[in-house]
Amino acid sequence: MALKDKPRESAAPQTPETDSVSTGDIVKLTFNVPKSTRQHWKQAALHRHMTVTDLIVEAMEKHLS
């Protein structure tokens, strides 16, 4: 099953009220990764019933602790 990008206007806004990562002030971070990496992260997040944001934040917190 291939995952497809949502049109930008239909994506839910990521605000402290809707995003489960809501400790402190939330800022947007944009960076480039290979499409295959993004797809891998999306699959991993779906498998764990979490958002890609939560997956990356959790991984970085573990990596940096």
C-alpha positions as CSV (number, residue, x, y, z in Angstrom):
1,M,0.0,0.0,0.0
2,A,1.5,3.3,-1.1
3,L,1.0,6.4,1.0
4,K,0.1,9.5,-0.9
5,D,0.6,13.1,0.2
6,K,-2.4,15.1,1.3
7,P,-3.2,18.3,-0.6
8,R,-1.8,21.1,1.6
9,E,-5.2,22.7,2.1
10,S,-6.7,19.5,3.5
11,A,-3.9,18.8,6.0
12,A,-4.8,19.5,9.6
13,P,-2.9,22.4,11.1
14,Q,-0.3,21.3,13.7
15,T,-1.0,23.5,16.7
16,P,-0.5,22.8,20.4
17,E,-4.2,21.9,20.6
18,T,-4.1,19.2,17.9
19,D,-0.5,18.0,18.1
20,S,0.4,15.5,20.8
21,V,3.9,17.1,21.1
22,S,2.7,20.1,23.1
23,T,5.3,20.8,25.8
24,G,6.6,24.4,25.6
25,D,6.4,26.7,22.7
26,I,5.9,24.9,19.4
27,V,7.9,26.0,16.3
28,K,7.8,24.7,12.8
29,L,10.9,23.0,11.5
30,T,11.4,22.3,7.9
31,F,14.2,20.1,6.4
32,N,14.8,18.0,3.3
33,V,15.0,14.2,3.4
34,P,14.9,11.6,0.6
35,K,11.4,10.7,-0.3
36,S,12.1,7.0,0.6
37,T,13.1,8.1,4.2
38,R,9.9,10.1,4.6
39,Q,7.9,7.1,3.5
40,H,9.8,4.9,5.9
41,W,9.0,7.3,8.7
42,K,5.3,7.5,7.8
43,Q,5.0,3.7,7.8
44,A,6.8,3.5,11.2
45,A,4.5,6.2,12.6
46,L,1.4,4.4,11.4
47,H,2.6,1.1,12.8
48,R,3.1,2.8,16.2
49,H,-0.2,4.7,16.1
50,M,1.6,8.1,16.3
51,T,2.3,11.1,14.1
52,V,5.6,11.5,12.2
53,T,6.3,14.5,14.3
54,D,5.9,12.5,17.5
55,L,8.1,9.7,16.0
56,I,10.9,12.2,15.1
57,V,10.7,14.1,18.4
58,E,10.8,10.8,20.4
59,A,13.8,9.5,18.4
60,M,15.7,12.8,18.8
61,E,15.0,12.9,22.5
62,K,16.4,9.4,22.9
63,H,19.4,10.2,20.6
64,L,20.3,13.4,22.5
65,S,19.7,12.1,26.1
